[in-house]
Amino acid sequence: MLDWLLTPIDPARAHEVGFAVSWHARLMTVAWGVLAPIAVVAARYLKVMPGQDWPRELDNKTWWHCHWMGQVLAYALSLIGLGLILGGGASDGVNALLHQWLGYSVLALATLQVLLGVFRGTKGGPTARATDGSLTGDHYDMTPWRLKFELLHRVFGYFALLIAAAAIVSGFWYANAPRWMWIVIANWWVALLILSAVLQRRGFAFDTYQAIWGPDPGLPGNRIPKTGWGTRREDHAMNSISKEGAE
């Protein structure tokens, strides 16, 4: 069994890669096969933590720290991985060309995500008041720019994950990776998909706006249609809290 696991996926070819290629593969797989998916899962399903007394307890930043730190680290590892492979020279062949274009596409989308994050606009609201003391802010008011940002951020993010998965698979094939590598990454991705399905079914995909500021219907963001697919929005939670307080 051990010999079978250590055998390259294509026995007709050798699995011989140098220092630059091997570390490029390791860094990119960790960045886009592990860190980036975890950051996305955290952003989608940890806006309201298990045991959090929402909506009495608002704006739990666990998801935010996991998301931005995971994505920044993934981007940094990608740049290092890019430097390694550029320094090692380009490879020839259709498989190599496909992998290169997939990789560059992922890096382009990742760079767009970084730029979107930098220029996402102001937060506003009670926890980030403007200099004049008002609550105004791109996110609190859900301005047109904020709505565009959220749409683009989601689309680019999920698209980047799909292309990254294809890039990892093509890289594994090009390098003729041993069978155990294919098994580990495949099982990891399946585990993430199962976890996401369970969390989605249990209602952990909270609407970002309500997770931060609550479900009060008077808030600007609660007076417009919710953003994102399959997200959870509670329209009457504040009414039930008010009734409990009155009792």
DALINMO-V463794 format. One record per backbone hydrogen bond with DSSP energy under -0.5 kcal/mol. NH is the residue of the N-H (numbers start at 1). CO is the residue of the C=O. E is the energy in kcal/mol with one decimal. If there is no record, write none. Layout:
# DALINMO-V463794
nh | co | e
NH | CO | E
NH | CO | E
This chain:
# DALINMO-V463794
nh | co | e
5 | 1 | -2.4
6 | 2 | -2.1
7 | 3 | -0.8
7 | 4 | -0.6
9 | 177 | -2.0
11 | 9 | -0.6
13 | 10 | -2.2
16 | 14 | -1.0
17 | 15 | -0.5
22 | 18 | -2.4
23 | 19 | -2.3
24 | 20 | -2.2
25 | 21 | -2.5
26 | 22 | -2.1
27 | 23 | -2.5
28 | 24 | -2.4
29 | 25 | -2.3
30 | 26 | -2.4
31 | 27 | -2.6
32 | 28 | -2.9
33 | 29 | -2.0
34 | 29 | -0.6
34 | 30 | -0.9
35 | 30 | -2.9
36 | 31 | -2.5
38 | 34 | -1.9
39 | 35 | -2.5
40 | 36 | -2.0
41 | 37 | -2.7
42 | 38 | -2.6
43 | 39 | -1.9
44 | 40 | -2.0
45 | 41 | -2.6
46 | 42 | -2.0
52 | 49 | -2.2
54 | 52 | -2.1
56 | 53 | -0.9
57 | 53 | -2.7
58 | 56 | -0.6
59 | 211 | -2.3
60 | 47 | -0.5
61 | 59 | -0.6
63 | 46 | -0.7
63 | 60 | -0.5
65 | 61 | -2.4
66 | 62 | -2.3
67 | 63 | -2.5
68 | 64 | -2.6
69 | 65 | -2.0
70 | 66 | -1.8
71 | 67 | -2.3
72 | 68 | -2.4
73 | 69 | -2.3
74 | 70 | -2.1
75 | 71 | -2.4
76 | 72 | -2.5
77 | 73 | -2.6
78 | 74 | -1.8
79 | 75 | -2.0
80 | 76 | -1.9
81 | 77 | -2.7
82 | 78 | -2.5
83 | 79 | -2.3
84 | 80 | -2.1
85 | 81 | -1.9
86 | 82 | -2.4
87 | 83 | -2.1
88 | 84 | -1.3
89 | 86 | -0.9
97 | 93 | -2.3
98 | 94 | -2.6
99 | 95 | -2.3
100 | 96 | -2.4
101 | 97 | -2.3
102 | 98 | -2.3
103 | 99 | -2.7
104 | 100 | -2.7
105 | 101 | -1.9
106 | 102 | -2.1
107 | 103 | -2.3
108 | 104 | -2.3
109 | 105 | -2.3
110 | 106 | -2.7
111 | 107 | -2.3
112 | 108 | -2.1
113 | 109 | -2.2
114 | 110 | -2.1
115 | 111 | -2.3
116 | 112 | -2.7
117 | 113 | -2.4
118 | 114 | -2.1
119 | 115 | -2.2
120 | 117 | -1.0
125 | 135 | -3.0
128 | 125 | -1.2
130 | 134 | -2.6
133 | 130 | -2.3
139 | 122 | -2.1
140 | 123 | -2.2
141 | 137 | -2.8
142 | 138 | -0.7
143 | 138 | -1.9
147 | 143 | -2.3
148 | 144 | -2.1
149 | 145 | -2.7
150 | 146 | -2.6
151 | 147 | -1.8
152 | 148 | -2.8
153 | 149 | -3.1
154 | 150 | -1.8
155 | 151 | -2.5
156 | 152 | -2.9
157 | 153 | -1.8
158 | 154 | -2.6
159 | 155 | -2.3
160 | 156 | -2.4
161 | 157 | -1.8
162 | 158 | -2.0
163 | 159 | -2.4
164 | 160 | -2.6
165 | 161 | -2.2
166 | 162 | -1.9
167 | 163 | -2.6
168 | 164 | -2.6
169 | 165 | -2.3
170 | 166 | -2.7
171 | 167 | -2.3
172 | 168 | -2.6
173 | 169 | -2.3
174 | 170 | -2.6
175 | 171 | -2.6
176 | 172 | -0.6
176 | 173 | -0.6
177 | 172 | -2.7
179 | 7 | -2.0
180 | 5 | -2.2
181 | 178 | -0.9
182 | 178 | -1.1
183 | 179 | -2.3
184 | 180 | -2.4
185 | 181 | -2.3
186 | 182 | -2.2
187 | 183 | -2.4
188 | 184 | -2.2
189 | 185 | -2.3
190 | 186 | -2.3
191 | 187 | -2.3
192 | 188 | -2.1
193 | 189 | -2.2
194 | 190 | -2.5
195 | 191 | -2.6
196 | 192 | -2.6
197 | 193 | -2.3
198 | 194 | -2.4
199 | 195 | -2.6
200 | 196 | -2.6
201 | 197 | -2.3
202 | 198 | -1.8
203 | 200 | -1.4
204 | 199 | -2.5
206 | 204 | -1.9
207 | 232 | -2.6
211 | 207 | -2.4
212 | 208 | -1.6
213 | 209 | -2.9
214 | 210 | -1.8
219 | 216 | -1.9
221 | 140 | -0.6
222 | 219 | -1.0
223 | 220 | -1.3
224 | 221 | -0.6
231 | 228 | -0.5
232 | 205 | -3.4
235 | 233 | -0.7
240 | 236 | -1.7
241 | 237 | -1.9
242 | 238 | -2.3
243 | 239 | -2.0
244 | 240 | -2.1
245 | 241 | -2.3
246 | 242 | -2.0
247 | 243 | -2.1
